[in-house]
Amino acid sequence: MAKIEMTVNGRSVSGDVEDRTLLVHFLRENLNLTGTHVGCDTSQCGACVVHVDGKAVKSCTMLAAQASGSTVMTIEGLSAGGELHPVQAAFKEHHGLQCGFCTPGMIMAATDMINRYGGKLDEATVRAELDGNICRCTGYHNIVKAILAAAAEMSGSAKVAAE
Amino acid sequence: MGIEGIGARVARKEDKRFITGKGRYTDDMVVAGMKHAAFVRSPHAHAAIKGINTDAAAKMPGVIAVLTGDELAADGIGSLICGWMIHSKDGSPMNMGDWRPLAQTKVRYVGDAVAIVVAETKNQARDAAEAVEVDYEQLPAVTEAVAALKDGAPQIHDNAPGNLIYDWEIGDGAAADEAISNAAHVTRVEILNNRLVPNAMEPRATLGQYDEAEDHYTCWTTSQNPHVARLVMSAFYSVAPENKLRVIAPDVGGGFGSKIYIYPEEIVCLWASKKTGVPVKWVADRTESFLTDAHGRDHVTTVEMAFDADNRMTGLKVDTIANLGAYMSLFSSAVPTYLYATLLSGQYTIPAIHCNVRTVYTNTAPVDAYRGAGRPEATYLLERTVETAARELGVSPAELRRKNFIREFPYQTPVIMNYDAGDYEASLNAAMKTADYAGFPARKAEAEKRGKKRGIGMSCYIEACGIAPSQAVGSLGAGVGLWESAEVRVNAVGTVEVLTGSHSHGQGHETTFAQLVADRFGVPLDSVSIVHGDTDKVQMGMGTYGSRSGAVGMSAIVKALDKVEKKAKMIAAHLLEADETDIVIENGQVKVAGTDKALGWHEVALNAYTAHNLPAGMEPGLKEGAFYDPSNFTFPAGCYICEVEVDPDTGKTEIVQFVAADDFGNIINPMIVEGQVHGGIGQGIGQALLEGTSYDPETGQLLTASYMDYTMPRADDVPSYKVSHTVTPCPSNPLGIKGCGEAGAIGSPPAVINAITDAIGNNNLTMPATPQKVWKAMHG
């Protein structure tokens, strides 16, 4: 068993977990943060993406114990004070989700992507960067559109490039 | 239409919970005392079970129970069934093999469930499942349908000699033969339609809870049709009577057909909950999903299409062998018959059509409906054949299609379907315009300079939705009626709840269905709630598949709205001392037409419930229900054009343009409809380029059982799509809508393959068209 503690969505948390416990299972089962999803067993689908110390991480690739001492943000922590994050708002406005299962991972990956590129994104870059996130519903069209729109808004551009 | 009514591009009401991580999927459910299950599954494709020893597993840490098929049978739990009877052409019924929820004497595919372990934690259950000792005597396995039909092939079910499930036909064989022998030209094509794994992103899951005090069961499950699940588990599997079984399908993370069926796990977890006295949850991991979710497609087909000297189609003959896997899944028998061969006229006038279908058992996962279900297979063979014919005849693929289009409606095909409306030329023209079809030669020449082979391909599809007229499908063997139900409850303050038997797992029903109400009564969308997915709340329903929720589900809502409107008008007429026929409802006001006499919608609702002043004899309340049974299928159709560039050095295909022009009839929410088309095209491109399910033919092991091996389409595999609509309203339902959920997956694969074969100048190419296959087709 491992004793762990970390900051999740601004709150200090701790727990005793089996050594083999993955971060995603600690979030879901110990903290009841069920917005982070498990869609595969091979770190391919990206439904479990969260931010660890400010970087996008597939939370199924990391032991909970490895994240001890870190600052973690999940989808539940993204909309501070009840206000939707621009990426969340863009996914809604541009119909970037259908069943919603991949959506939290997509939004967390997209937020990290926009931060890394300082909002300077084009369609090809967005598509390449989304390589680690699988969606089966949308054919990606509106996800790409939503991310470009959010990037434009977050970087202060007036008009969305994608159509 | 109003800003929130029919035709409005309204953002989805349900989105907030999904984008904030507050969706509630089955794996998110936690109930007091809940324990976790793991299934012991066969590692062999075909083996006799000589014994099962659970002693060691039962002693593992945290284990509560290890239960086997013998105990399940002793408690009277029944075998799984296929709900659609097909008779062979000799009149004999299909050979349905026994499918025990937990195998007792034999396993028939890798993943077949043998036992369940219930433990304190998921990991403990999995560890203990590894410790269950099953004594298997391995048997030879067969995975391919053609091989399974050969003499000497391993016999999978005793009651299906030669592994044949049925040998079925439709149409006039003699007439088709005559057309072929009299033809000026016959195009012959062999078609493989590759096996696909549906891969909803949410793996299947279930939570079974037995309440001893009430002798009542609750099943949370990843289902597209919770009422069908309850009906089948009650009537056929003897889990519990319907009044003692509540099925809840909460948020469901995609289905695409794979969550229509009732699988062994729901049945076994409910039973295990009673057996152990604790709620039992099971969640598939992705490899379990690959192994045990119903797969799709897997047809081997030969096609002969006859033309006269004027290039008019005169006959079509199709012979198909369809792989149904190790067991007959719930609707598996209908997919390669009535959902497939009845669409073989396509958009064309073909006087004589005949199709023969043999379905076959193999040692593979069961095969059933996957997005499109039979219609993609029909469209693929037709549109590949027409394209091939155009090349052989040396005519334009567009003009050959145009020449043979059906132009007068209704049109009775030789294969049952009666097309009610359509304008195929309109969608062809729209797609060709958007694609700048005329400009293709210049683009091809330009690509040539860059060393790329550029090709263009089209596909003119038709499909049948609105499944289905109950009497008609009953006469064809369906075990259920395929109507839909709805209830509209107006509350005393005028807010509205709509209860529907349709189930939303990504389709946006909570928005689209509410738009109907907003449109009818002028109430804000926020005042309308859609209730679905719970057998305790909604009395009965047939669920969501076959693109039926719009044409059938919403038609039921319209019928209920009609009744509510009538009663509301009667109340208003009484209160306003006017004639009922003079009452109109506009913008939330119930008015006497042409006057300033009006009541607010909420005032009418309140009066219905105070009942202080209602017309004589009227019951209080404002709540109406309706069942809608369609009178015909609906027939969405359209034209898809794909343009590709192939790298001759690597064989890699890039889709540089994809155009869709669909006729879905009238559209309630264009944003959602476009999203459905995008998703369908994404899956169709996946089938055409990437997705191939591979079993080792000797051992029957699934070689593509994870995302490391099975190539899912990713964002950089697909382009942005150019989607547009033409409209011929559907005449058979009140909204004039046809259905849009599957078209993208139906129409796109042949367009992609037609484009690649055009680019490389070799028509001999099978799906998925991987770089290796394309390179070989180019370089021999």
Interface residues (C-beta under 8 A of the other chain):
Chain A: E18 R20 R28 N32 L33 T34 G35 T36 H37 V38 G39 C40 D41 T42 Q44 C45 A47 T74 I75 E76 L78 S79 L84 Q88 F91 K92 E93 H95 L97 Q98 C99 G100 F101 C102 T103 P104 I107 E123 A124 V126 R127 A128 L130 D131 N133 I134 C135 R136 C137 T138 G139 Y140 H141 N142 I143 V144 K145 A162
Chain B: A11 R12 E14 D15 K16 R17 F18 I19 T20 G21 K22 G23 R24 Y25 D27 D28 V30 N123 N199 A200 M201 E202 P203 D251 V252 G253 G254 F256 V283 D285 R286 T287 H505 G506 Q507 G508 M671 I672 E674 G675 H678 G679 G680 I681 G682 Q683 I685 S706 Y707 M708 M712 P713 R714 A715 D716 V718 S720 Y721 G744
